[in-house]
Amino acid sequence: MEYMNKWNSIVEVVRKNYTAKEELVQQSWEFLFQFVFGYAVSEIDAQRAIKMGSTERGKPDIILCKDGEEIFVVELKRHIKHDGREQLFSYLDRLKMNLGVVVCDKLYLYDYDFTQKENAYAEVEIPFEENNEDGAKFVELFSKDNFDKQKICDFIRSKSNSKDVIAKIKSETTSELIKDLLKAHFKAKYAVSDEDFDSAISSLSISLQPRISTQTISAFEKTEKRTESYNLHAPEVIYKVSGNIVSAKVFNTRLLETKSAQRTWIYSNGTVDTDIWNASNFSETSSLSSNIHSTSKYRCWKETGLIKIILEIE
């Protein structure tokens, strides 16, 4: 349930940002890898320039790291897969890595063999749909605490092989095959002749038609539905002075001098709001925490998914 709730939170973020600018999509996934998958900010390497040729440079959207090792690459595309896949593979080639993720209309996971030149990859396609078991598995496997490259590769290869088998069964299942199987069945059961079998089914029509599913609703068609937030704890509060993280006591002392601070409100869906706190009435007897907790944004943190507050004074 924990991983499914987190996956549903991701679906909500993707749905809300489906037509957003690239900068917001980038920012939202950086937050997701931090607050859903558990990576530290220092382990989320965003937009790092890497050398692709003698003069060419590339910038993978996100490279995730653990224990000082680069473990997988994420390429973000708004709608289409194919240029994202080729771009991802070029980065994996250059970085000598095999695990990659493309985020676009769906989520695609890749186990890529950079030592080969063509078709050397296994792929898993995961639609951004609520309560998707493969989506929950993605969250579980790619979370920092669970990350195991071999387990991820086994999952991708297994799902890819299943997809190939299913495709073969679909392509090979024809009305003639069904007719032959029926004939073999009734010959064994009734010792029927070919002529009697043909006569028996002459008035029947055997055809195959694709089934139209009404059960699957994409994430982008359910814009009105909110999913359960994965955030079960009160928002974290961080105090910063001149770019450095400080204690509440140090911040309190500085606030008495400046009477003003910037507040950044960070939400589980990737949204970031910034405002200026006019603390002209803040005095030595004032409570810093009480001032924060009394704001309307803090009071409804459970409903809005508020997960972090940064108070900063230059």
Secondary structure, DSSP 8 states (H G I E B T S, - for coil): -HHHHHHHHHHHHHHHTTTS-HHHHHHHHHHHHHHTS---GGGEEES--EE-SSS-EE--SEEEEETTEEEEEEEE-SS-SHHHHHHHHHHHHHHT--EEEEESSEEEEEEE-TTSSSS-EEEEEEE--TT-HHHHHHHHHHSGGG--HHHHHHHHHHHHHHHHHHHHHHHH--HHHHHHHHHHHHHHHH---HHHHHHHHTT----------SS---GGG-TT-----S--S--EEEEEETTEEE-HHHHHHHHHHH-EEEEEEEETTS-EEEEEEE-TT--TT--HHHHHHTSHHHHTHHHHTEEEEEEEE-
